[in-house]
Every structure is written in C-alpha cells, then in structure tokens.
Amino acid sequence: MQNLKVAFFLAYKSITRGGKLSTALIIFILSITFVNLIFITAIGDGVVFAINRQIAVNGVSNIVLEPQEEPVRKNYIIHAEELERSIEQIGGVVAAARRYKLAATLSYDKNKDGKFKYAATEVIAVEPERERKMSEVAQKIISGRYLEGLGSGEIILGADLAGESGNLTLTSLEGAKVGEKLRVTFNNNITRIYTIKGVFQVKFGPVDRAAFITTREAESLLSVYDNASQILVKTEDFGGEDNIIAQIEKLAPDLKVRKWNDYVGDAGGLIESFKQVQFIVNVVGSVVVAASLFIIVYIDAARKRRQIGILRAIGIRHTIIVYSYLLQSLFYAIAAMGLGLLFIFYVLEPYIAAHPLPTTTGAVRMAISQIGLIHSILILLGAAFIGGIIPAWKAARENIIDAIWGA
C-alpha cells in the first residue's frame, strides 16, 4: 500500500509539472481514437439492427409458414384462411396473413411509342387489410394509394422497381407513374394489363424492387382458392417466437415453420463484413493507443533518466517507478474516455439520431450497446497498460550509475 501511495505521488507530480498543452493534446488524441472505436461499433450494430428490423417488419415478419415438403412436396398451403384464424388465437400473435409469390416480367411503354422497358421481378399477392398489420408498405405509399378490396386490375410498385427512388437499376421501369398501364406476364404464361395504383418505398431493396397485387387476383391467375405460398405471423415482440412456433406446429405439423432470422440470406454477408470492419478498427485503434502511450512514456522516461536514477539510488524500488508511469498512462486513458463519452452521448449520438445515415437497408442510427461500450473501454485500458508498462519497465531496470551519469 505504501508503494502505491509513492507511485501515485510520483505520477501526480509528473502530470501536474508537465506542460498543460501537451497533456491536453495527448488526451485529445486518445479521445479521438476512443470515439472512433465506439462509433464504428455502434454504426455496425446500427446497420445490423436496421437489416434485422427490415427483414422482420417488411420482409417476412416474425414467423413464416411454408408448404409441406415431406412426405409429398406441395406447392401451396391449403385451407389457409382457417389456419390464419387459428394462429391468431395463439397468445402473443398480433396477426397472420397469407401471401402468394409469383415470378413475372413487367413491360412498360414509357413514351407510348411501342418501345417497352422490361423488368423481371417478384409479384407478391397480399390480403390488403390484413397486410396493413404485417408491414409498413401501406404506410409508405409515396404516390397514389394502397391496394383495396379485391384489387382486380390494380398493382402497386416498389420505388426501385418503378424508378422513383433514383436507383435506376436493371430491374427498374425508369419512371412508371400512378394511373398508367403495365403489362405483366407471369411464369405460367398468363399476361394481364394492370393499372398502377400506387408506388411505395420502405427503403429495403428486396421489397422496393417488388410489386404487389391482391390474393384474389393471384387466385384468378393460378386457378386456386383459399391457398397460400406463405403465411406470415407477426408477434408482439422478438424473442418469444419459439413458444409460438411450437403451438403453430401442433396446428399444422406438416408445414415448414421458420423464424425471420432464417431469411437473412445475402444480408448475412453484409453483417459479417461489418463485423470484420469492427475487428480491424479495434485492432488498429489498440495499436494507435499503445504506440502513442509507448512514445509518450518512453520520451518522458528518457528525459527524466537522471531523476529515475536518483530515485533508485535513494531507495525507491524500480516497481514503484513502473507503477507511477503505468498510473500516468491510465490517467491519460481515463481522461480520454471521459472526454470521448461526453462527445458521443451529447454531440455525436443526438446528431446521428436527427440525421440518420441513408442506406438500402433503411435509416441507420448509432446502436450503442452496453457490451460494445465495455469492449471499447477495455480495449483502451488494455492498450494504455501495454503502452505504458513496457518503456517504464525498461527505464526503471536500467543500471543506477549509468542512469545518473548518462552513460
């Protein structure tokens, strides 16, 4: 305990007698590194959260039922409306809605000159009123109106598909407008003319590149009734799906029942990429902090070489000197953390919340988790420990006579 008191005293004197400007600069540089560690982690987590939310809200909801594959594969779920009503009686279920999924090629004559723009896409058939509870499509209409009733002869398009989002891809119709006619050829070779009733934008690529019609319209195309390609189930919250799935499997033991995270697909690669970026930034940040403090402590120890030798000569143990420099490094790190946290929570996070980053997965905000915050703090403290102890140990172990006389 006495050794620690002496080490604290030496560290305190070293900091207070040092240049205030240089101390402030050291803390500022370290705080930038600390902010960078938290920011990259929080943005990466924000992207993951945005992807997961879009999949669960606008993609496949919380739970998906699909046609049976064993012992005989079937194309559709039969008696879908009765199954919907049964599922909605399960506690924790908000709504259930059936869908048909059809592949189709859309043809649009923009200039009415017989020169068509073609786009192959997925046409999703929904029950308009039930679908309002399942996704944000009905609330994200940017022009025209949402589907209503039977919806015969009407179609709504995602903004990327219509060409109203600015993303003029190969799947874009390059400016299809509400009220205009669209020719749709389905994969069963049936062609129909639809009126574009609305254009929506949920800012999730797979959905914004799709088109929607009603289930009644799809059933007239497929010559089926009361069937479904999928039944989506929306739950009150995330995390309780397993219990609900167990109850659904009792109602329909032959159907495939999956959670939303089974449909991450290509987005999983993006999530892994962000994790790799986070890892690289953490490694680089650790090296920067350790190298910065190594240089600071090394220069300070070299400048005070004779002073260290005198301290050793009057009986101060070398471990006390090491502790004093280690405490000095930790002081810089803790002060940098304090400054960095103030900047993050009172400047950066409120700004990103007010001006979220636009991406194809939706608006991305910082998702600062307790685990991520602790991880960044431990990285900074660990780097400060390593960067401070190595040069201090080297200086404190030097021969006393050589240190005093500068040999």
Disulfide bonds with the S-S distance in Angstrom:
none
